[in-house]
Amino acid sequence: MAHPIFRLAARVLNWPLRVLVRPYPRLNAVVWDLQYALGLWRYLDHGQDPTPLEFARQVVPRPRVLDLGCGTTVNLALPADGYRHYHGVDISRAAIRRARSLRRPRTSFEAADLLSYRTAARYDAVLLREVLYYFTVDEAVGLVRRSAGFLDPGGQVLVWLYDVDSPGLADLLRALRGCGLAVHAELPAGPDRRVVLALGTTDPADSNASSPS
């Protein structure tokens, strides 16, 4: 989990970046590349978080995973026997170069703007790990709904949100719950104020896929 100081700084910068930079994908990509070049996100690279893949493996034991807004993936645990394929997408080419340099098996990466990203490939799980903050509520909901179109039958969109009791994120969480996708599971906020939502196109009662718990 990010240090509170970094999360506060990200929240302060979020509005001007979203309003002044976000509408211009090329400029947005340059700004993100600059942030990675300056090492502003290096603090995230300590340790490897196993939980994203653990959630995806509850959808199917060896999932095909699409990670939107993947960053460098240094902090993501990807044991070789835990997935069929992992594909990471990020707007920052600097982040993607770092991710590729790890040379993990059965991984692929591409640099792309998430709001215009399209793919013909299909996945068991789409990860959106702390990326929806950088969009308006309408953009975030649109991205989640479009991500559901990248799923195989029974697949799930897995969304991570922190500080969900803050006003803006509370609005986003309500919008996601009502976005038209079925809520397969919701891990409620604990001491770290994190919520994980598992969303799918099928009703949980009719799905053979298991859900995160």
C-alpha positions, 0 to 999 in steps of 0.5 A: 500500500502506498505511503499516506504522503504519496497518496495525499500528493497524488490526490492534490495533483490529480485534478490539474493532471486530469483536467489539463493533461488527460484530454491530450494522450500524447502529452499525458504519456510524456508526463507519465514517462517523466514521472517514471524517469524522475523515480516518483513511483519507485517507492512502489517497487518494494516487495511483490504483492501476491493478491492480484493474481490470487484474486484472478486465480479464484476466477480460474486456476491458471488465468489469462490476465489483462492488467490495465494501467500495469506500471512497471509490474515490479511490485506484482507477484507473478509465479510462473505456475500461477497463470497462462498468460499475462498482458500488461498495458500502460500509457507510459513507455518508460514503465513498459520498458521496465516491465519487459526487462523483468523477462517473466515467462508468458508475459507481454506488454504494450503502451497504450492510452486506456481510454482508447484501448481495444483488443480482440483477445479475451481474458479470464480476469482484467485488473484495474489496480488503483488506476480509476482515480485518474479519470472522471467518474464517467470515464472510469465507469466507461472503462470498466464496462468496456473492460468487461467486453475483453472477458471470456464467459465467466470472467471478471473485472477486478477493481482496486480502490483505496481511501474509499471513504473520501468524497470523490472515491465514495461517488466512484464506488457507488457508480461502479456498483451501479454500472450495469455489471453484476457484483460477484464479490466486494471485499470491504474496506479494512484498516487499509481502507481498500475495497476490491470489487469483482464485476462480471457480465453474468449473474453470480448465481448463474456463473460457474466461476468462483469469486474472490472472498 
